[in-house]
Amino acid sequence: MQVALVGLGVMGKNLALNLIEKGMTLVAYDKNPDAGAELLSCAQSLGVEERLHIVSDLGDMVRRLEPPRSVLLLVPAGELVDAVCNELIEAGVSKGDIIVDCGNSNYKDGIARKLKYQNKFEFATMGISGGAEGARHGPAMMASGSEGGWERLVPWFEKVAASYNSESCFARVGQSASGHFVKMVHNGIEYALMQLIAEVYHLLRIGTGRSPKEVAEIFESWSEGELNSYLLSISRHILSLEDSNQTPLVDLIDNKVGAKGTGLWTAQNALELGIAVPSLVAAVQARHLTNTISTLAAKEMTYQAKETQKIDIDLEELKSAFYFASLLCYRQGLALIKGASRSHQWKVDLAKTLQTWRAGCIIRADYLDDIAKGVDFIDTLENEAKALRSITGQAIQTGLAFPVLASTQTYIATLSTPSNGHLVQAQRDYFGEHGIKTHSGETSHLTDLVDLPEKVR
Ligand code: 6PG
């Protein structure tokens, strides 16, 4: 048997079928025997069951693998990953074997595990994107690490991953657990783009009084051009759907949004690294706020429902603003990856990272062609920058909330117009004597620059 796969949930089952269909012989295990039976029946319907062996315990799995062994983990992030690794060690996994954590694990856990298991087996990480459909027919695969063992797996992953312009969307993007970091940032950008699309819909629906179907038509016209993206396409489709009473699907759904955590990790790591990703952070907080409304905390904030105002929006200007804001969300994510790579010395290859995002993943978009040539062109988009400024200003006039749109406008304004940091420096030194930097770079205090005989108390 060539490769083992542990965890037959949505992603595990579909990746297993993809691997088997492409010719791999696979030993598969899930603690829930029904999951194994379900996979076997899918394999039988494909006529590839002879390449699949379902085992009822990890010991049997390890015995069936010729050393050096290759094991893929698709189990929920957290302590279960360690539990399975320890069980595999007890079952005989040893030096020279590779275990790849393919779940949405926190990269910090990946770094710790590489150390923890370094004398037991090679621990590697890979982020997989594209949901069930992607795992089944061609995911994006963001792998990392230089561990021995990848040579056994790379040919298979290059075969089962999505491809773009006949280049695989599988790549080893950098060292250590950078694969999981890149996937985490992918999800951070995903959150921001999802929220940005929702805000454009919100502006068109409530701000201009259009129906979901009319918004869907606008999104469809945008998708015919370079704004085509997976998230815009699914949003168009969702907005076109109605129930049997012609009630729009979106009007049947509550506003509270869940999250499994990758967007939050992106925000946390950006804040820890001091790298500005305001649009990605705003998207996480936007989800938090959807769960705050109608809670006791919200009631204690005593915000009464406010009237909103209708406005008329120039659709071409809105399209330019949406394009520009989308580009800036990717740019923030790429800056975070670059900063983390420098800080951790991961040597992340941004070109390879972008290649994994070209097809199969959730944030795939035609305008990644532009970004793949380098992000500097974003600075030349004067008309789009003006459009974002204008649309953001008009949107705010409605009284509605546009957290990602507004934070993206703030991001580009912060990086392209004079800062107000000097007053904040002065405030810090006024009450805390924390020191200030003058234009010449010298450190001093307010009292070195002006007479300050008496301070406000
Ligand atoms: C992907 C997705 C996936 C993610 C789900 C749920 O790339 O296929 O990003 O990995 O887990 O979208 O994410 P949230 O629950 O955090 O929204």
Boltz pocket constraint, residues with backbone or C-beta under 6 A from the ligand:
constraints:
  - pocket:
      binder: B
      contacts: [[A, 104], [A, 128], [A, 129], [A, 130], [A, 131], [A, 187], [A, 190], [A, 258], [A, 259], [A, 260], [A, 261], [A, 262], [A, 263], [A, 361], [A, 362]]
      max_distance: 6.0
